[in-house]
Amino acid sequence: MTDGILGENKRSESRDLAPAKPLALGWLIVVASMSGLMVGSAAINTFGFSVLLKPLSAQLGMSRGDLSLGVAISHTLTAISSLFIGCLMDRYGIRRVMVPGIFLFAVATASYGIVTADHASWIYLVFFFSGLFTAAQQPIGYVKIVSLWFDDRRGLALGFALAGVGLGTLLMPQLAGFVDRQYGTQAAFAALALAVLLFALVPVSVLFREPSARRNAVASTSTASSPTEGFGLKQAVKDTTFWRLNAALLLAVCAINGTLTHLVPMLTDRGLSPQDATNVLSAAGIFITVGRILAGWCLDNFRGQYVAAFFVVAPMAGIGMLLSGAAGIIPVFGAILCGLGVGAEVDLIAFFLGRYFGVRVIASLFGVSAAVLSLATAAGPYIMGRVFDATNTYSSALIAFEALLLLALVLFSTLGPYRFKSNHH
């Protein structure tokens, strides 16, 4: 009780005395987070890998299902490591954990390209190490630092920061495809690794600073949260709301990422050129960015359950368009709606965690959600790959994904009112 009163007094002081510098630094951290997530796990391991799936399969003489198994192994290991990395960030600080993790993630990404057909099975070793270090490039640390710096405008700040995933989905497939066509698959993976170093390691190393106790405000209209405000880890994980949120995340991401990971192979099987199929995937990337920012703004201004419902129904419609097999502009619209949905899912979870459980251990809580995200990202592409290997079509998997999204919609609808409202609510 005393901590809560002291926290409120500190926030009041900060609103009176907050200088311009914390405002500038807060939004600079948002820009740094956007840059880092542009080369995050989703942009590199899901969308960049989607473009290189076919050439890597040909280079190693492995089926799509076999490579999808490697992807599943990698994401499963990421899920396990995510359970711990959030706790490490809460205990030792965000930057201290992220910097070495990002470097090792870049090394693992470059290593995909050095495996040859004579030692094709070694690719699973690369998947293993990539899975261990990918957690550092998931949104865990980015979500925590933005949540600490922002309160009233947290939805919008998270939206802009997480929009980096959408920008990465737009740019990284294009980068991978261009370098692959010009210089080969090995160079393409090396280019992705270099992008990780430039756009994530450098800004995180230079700019990431947690707000101090004396200056825990960004601006008078956007106060930072007290680092001690919220549930403890044990209290939160015993709450059914926490698991309903994560179950909805699991179902939605499994369906949407499973579809988007195989989008390029799916469309080239229908006769599109690799470049045209990549352009369709990039269109999804544009609307991942739009979805992030739009969802963030909506969460600051509308009831969360309504926002969640809209961003689940959109990919349901998109998958339906892809399932129809229609040609022309229809697959583009399908990809766009899927991108709009996946662009919002992580925003929703990050925002809901802060509003239902506070920011005290938000990195640890989001670490659990990141583990769920990794499991979903592993399951979706694996289901798609195995269904294709068995039936030579993706239709059955897409039908199943529609059912998963419907269940996610039901789970989001069961959430109650926020427990930690913004200071100016």
N, C-alpha and C positions, 0 to 999 in steps of 0.2 A: 504494500500500500504506500509506504514511504517512498519507494523507488518510483512509483507512478507519479506521486505528487512532485518529487524532485524533477522527474523527466518533463512534466508539464511546465514547471517553473523555468527550466533551461530552455524549452522551446519558446516560451514567452519572451525571455531575455534575447534570444537569437532573433526573433521577429523584429525587436526594437533596434538591435545593433548590427544586424547582418549587413556586411559591406558588399560592394559589388564583386569583390574577388571570389567569394564562394559561389555566386551565381555563375560567373564565367567558368570557374573550374568544374562546377556540376555539369554544365552542358558540354564542356570539353571532354569530360569523362564519358558522356553519352556518345559523342562522336568517336572517341577511342573504342568504345564498346561496339559501335556499329562497324568500325573498321575490322576489329578482331573477329566478330561473328560473320563478316563477309567471307572469311576463310575458316569458318568453324566446321564442326564435324558434319553438319548437314550438307553444307556447300561442297565439301571435299569428298566425304565418304559416301554420300548418297547421290548427289547430282553430278559432280565431277566424275565419279566412278561409273555412273550410268552411261556416259559418253564413251568411256574406255572399256566397258564390259565386253563388247564384241571383239575389238582388236586384241584385248588381253586374252580372251578365250581362244582366238585363232593363234596367237603367239605361243601360248602354253599347250594347245591341244586339249583343252578342258571344256566341258559342257557348261552352259549357263547355270544349270542346277548345281554343279560342283562348285563353281565360283560363288554362287549364292549361299552355299553352305559355309564357305569361308567368311562371307559377309556376316552371316548369322553368328558364327563363332566370335568374330571381332566385336559385334554389338553386344553379345552376351557378356564378354569380358569387360566392355565399357560399362555395362549395367552394374557389374560387381564393383568395379573401381569407383563408380560414381557414388556408391553408398558411403565410401570413405573420404573422398576428396572434399565433399562439402563440409564434413566435420573438421578436416584439416584446415580449411579456409576459415571456419568459425574460430578455431583455436589459435592458429599461427598467422593469420592474415591472408588476404586474397592474393596479392602480388607475389609473395614469397612461395606460394604453391603453384601459381599459374606459369611463371616464367620458365622454370625447368620443364614443366609438363608440355608447354607449347613447343619448346625446342625438340623434345623427343618425339612429339607428334609429327613434326615436320620431317625428321629423319625417317620415321616409319613410312610416311607417305612416299618419299623418294625411293624407298626400298622396294616398292611394288614393281618398279620398272626394271630392276636388275635381275629378276628371276628369269631363267631361261627354260626352254622346253625340256632340256635334258634333266633339269632338276625342278620340274613343275610342282612337285609336292611341297617344295620349300615355300610356296606362296602361302601355305597355311601358317608357317612360322611368322611371316610378315603380318598376316591377319591377326595373329596372337599378340604381337607387340604393339601393333596399331590399336588394338582393342584396349590394352592396358593404359595407353597414354592419351587416348582420345578424350577422356573425361575432362582434361584440362581445357579443351577447346569446345566443350559444351557450354550452354548458357549459364551454368551454375554461378561462377564468379562474376560474370557480367550482370546477372540478375541481382545478386547481393549488393554489389557496389552502387548500382543505380537505385535500388530500393533504399539504401542508407542515405543517399543524397537527396531523394525526392519523397514527398508525401502527397500533397494535394494534386500535383501533376504527375504522379507516379505512372499512371496508365499511359499518358502520352510519352513520357520519358522512356519507359520500357518499350513502347511501340517503336520509337525512333531507334533505340539501341538494337532491338531485335530485328528491325528492318534490314540490318546488315546481312541476316540469313538470306533474305530475298535478293539483295544485291549480289550476294555470292552465287545464288542459284542462277541469276542472270549472267554473271560474268565468268564464273569458274568453268561451266560447261563449254562456253565459247573459247576460253583459253585452252582447256584440255583438247578440244576438237581441233583447233588451229595448229597447236604444236604437234599433235599426233599426226595430222596430215602432212605437215612440213618436215618434221624431224623424227617421228616415230613415237611409239608408246613409252619408251624409257624416258625420253626427253619430256613428254607430257607430264608424267608423274613428278619429274624433277622440277618442272615449272610450277606445279601446284605446291610443292614443298617450299620453293622460294617465295611464293606468294604468302604462305603461312608466316614465314620469318619476317617479311616486310610489313604486312598489314596487321599482324597480331602481336608478335614478340616485341617489336619496337614500340608501338603505342602503349602496350601494357606495361612494359619496363619503365617508360618515361613518365606516363601520366597517371597511372592508377594510384590514388591516395584515398584512404578512408577518411570521412569527415571527423574532425577532432571534437572532443567533448565541449570545448569552448565555442566552436563555430559549427554547431550542428544544424545550420539552416542554409538553404540555398537562396531563398528570397522570401519576402513577406507573404507572397501568395503561393509559395511552394516549399514549405518547411520540411527539413529532413527529419526522419524518424529517430527516436531514441534507440541506440543499439541494444538496450536492455528491455525494450518493449515487446511483449508477446509470450506465447507458450514456450515451455521447455520441450526438448525433443521427445522425451518419454510421454509427456502429456499429449502432445500433438499426434503421435502415432497410435495412441489409443482412441482417437476420435474418429468416428465413422465418416465424417465429412472429408477427412484427409484421404481416406481410401476410396471414397466415391469419386473424388476429383481425379485420383490417379487411375482408377478403372476407366473413367471416361477418356482420359489421355491415352491409355493403352489401346483402347478400341479405335479411337479416331486416327491416331498416328499409324497404327498397323495398316488400316485401310488406305489412308491417303499416301503415305510414304511407299507402301508396297506398290501402289499404282504408279507413282511418279518415278520410282527407281527403274521400272521396266518400261517407261514410256517410250524412250528412244528405240529399243528393240521392237516394241509392239508396233510402232508406227512404220519402222523400216520393213517389218514383215508385211505390212499392208501396201508397200510400194513406194513410200516416201524415201527420198534420198537421205543419207546420214545428216547432211547439213540442214535440210528442211525439218527433219525430226528434232534436231538440236535446237532449231529456232522455235519450235513449238514448246520445248522444255524451257527455253529462255523466256517465252511468254508467260509460262507459269511462274518463273522467277520474278518477273515484274510485279505480278499480282500477289506474290508472297510478301513483297515489300509493301504494296498497297494495303494488304490485309493486316500486316503488323501495325502500321500507323493508324489505320482506320479502327482496328480493334482497340488500340490503346486509347484513342480519343473517345470512342463509344463507352469504354469501361469507366472513364472519368465522368460520363454524363448520363448513362442509362443503367438500368438494373442489369447486373451481370448475367443472370439466367437468360434474358432476352438476347443479349449479345452472343452468348454461347450458342443459343439455338440457331441464330442466323448463320453463324460460321460453321455449323455442322450440316445444315441443310444445303449450303452451297456446294460442298464437295460431293454430297449425295447426288445432286443434279449433274455434276461434272462426270462422275464415274458412270452414271446412266448414259451420258452422251458417248463416252468411249465404248461402253458395252454395246451400243447400238450398231457399231461397225460403220457408221456413216462416214463419208469422205468429205473433202472440201474443208469448210471453215468449222465444222462441228467438232473435230478433235481439238482444234485450237481453243474453242470455248470450253470444252471439257477440261483441258489442262489448266485454263485460267481459273475456273471455279475450284479445281483441286488446289491450285496454288493459293487462292484466297482463303481456303479453309486451313491448310497447313500453316499459312502465315499467321493465323490467329491462335492456333492451339497452344503454343508455348506462352504467348502473351497472356492468355486466359489463366493458365495454371500459375504463372509467376505472379500475376496480379491477385488471384484468389488466395494464394498462400499468404501473401502479406495482409490481406483484408480479413481472413478467417483465423490466422495464427500469429500475426505480427512479424517483426523482422529480427527478433532476438536470435533465432537459430535458422534463419531462412535459407542459408547456404546448405545446411544439413538436410532440411526438408526438401529443398529443390534437388539436392543430390539423390534423394529417393525418387523424386519425380524424373530426374534425368536417367536413373536406372530403368525406370518404367519406360521412358522414351526410347532408350537403347534396345530394350527387349522388343518393343513394338516395331522399331525400325529394323530389327533383325528378323522378326517373324513375318512381316509383310512381304519383303522381297523374297524370302525363302519360300513362302507359300506360292507366290507368283511363279518363281522359277520351277518349282516341283510340279505345279499344275501344268505349266507349259510343257515340261519334259514328258509328262504322262499323257497329255491330250493334244499337244501341238496347238493349243489355243489358250487364251487368258480368260475366257468368258466365265467359267465356273468360279474362279477366284474373285472376279469383279462382282459377281452376284453375292458371294459371301461377304465381301467388303461393304456392300450396301446394308446388309443386316447388322454388321458391327457398328456402323454409323448411327443406325436407328437406336441401338442400345445406348450408345454414348449420349444421344439426345435425351433419352429418358433419365439417365444419371444426372446430367446437368440440371434438369428440371427439378430435381429433389433438393437442391441447395437452399438453405435458409438465408436470413439477413446477415449482413457483415457484422463481425464482432469487433473489428478495429477500423473504425471509420476515420477519414482524413480529418485533420485539425480544423479545416474550414467547411466540413460537411454541413 
